[in-house]
């Protein structure tokens, strides 16, 4: 399982939201993630938290070698920044609560 945290860049919230909705489906098309249901949440500061499962341990390394994935990461880089989980205020709580993103 992996938790990825994104902070949309100024003026790119809509483009980011559209892109994040396609993320795991695009990884599935490359046979890198499982069919486990994707979880997308939002912190109070607008950070989006995504939880998904790699298909196998080597999938992470395969993603780093995959041209389609690199292109997708480039698209993400245009509209958001990746942030560490511990930078999100809610992560400091014993029971971190986030808003659901449909």
N, C-alpha and C positions, 0 to 999 in steps of 0.2 A: 504494500500500500504506500502511496505517496501523497503528501500534502503540498500543494503549490499555492503560493500567495502572490497576488498581482495587485499593483496599485495603478489604476488607469491614469494615463498622462492627461494633463489639462486639456480640455476640449475634445477628448477622445473616448469619453465614457460609452457613448452609443456604439461606436465602432468596436470597442473592446468587448462589450456585452454580446454583440453579434458573433465575434470571433470566438470567444470562450465557449459559446454554445456548440461550436463545431469541433472543438479541440479533441475530445476523446473519440468521437466518430472517425476523425482523420487518423488518429493513432490506431484505432481498430482496423481500419482499411490497410494499415501497414503491418498488421498482425503483431502488435506490441502491447496491447492491453486486453484485459479480460472483459467479459460481459457484465461484470458486477456493476450495479447501478451507480452512476456518477452522482456525487454530492457537490453542490455549489452553494456556498454561503457568502454573506457579506457582513463585514465588520462595520461598526458605527462610523469609522473614518472613510468608508467607501472601498476599503481593500476587499478584494474577492478571494475567497478560499475555495480551492478545488481539491477534492479527494477522489482518487481513482487507484486502480490496481494494475501494476505491470503484469503481463502474461507469464513471464519467467524472469529470473534474476538477470540474465544477460540482455534482456530487452532494453534496459537503460543504455548499455554500451551500443547496442544495435541502433537505437534512436540517434546516437551521436554520429553514426556513420551513414545515416539515411538522408538522401537529398530532399525528399518530400518533407521530412520532419524539419530539416534545416530551413527550408523555405517557410514553413509554418512558423518556426521560431522567429524568423525575420519579421513576419507579419505581426507577431506579438510584440516584438521589440519596438515597432513603430507606434504602438498604441498604449503600451503599459511598461512598467518596471516590475521586476521580480523583487519581492521583499522577504526577509526571513520571518518565520512564524513568530519568533520571540519579539519582533518589533510591533506586533499588533497588541494593543492594550488588553483586549479580552483574553489573550493567551496567558496573562498573569493570574487570572482567576482560577480558583479550584474547579469551578464548573463554567467553562467558557461558553458564552451564549452568543450566537450569531443569527442574523436574519436569513431566512430561506430565500434562495433565488430559484425561480421556476424556469 
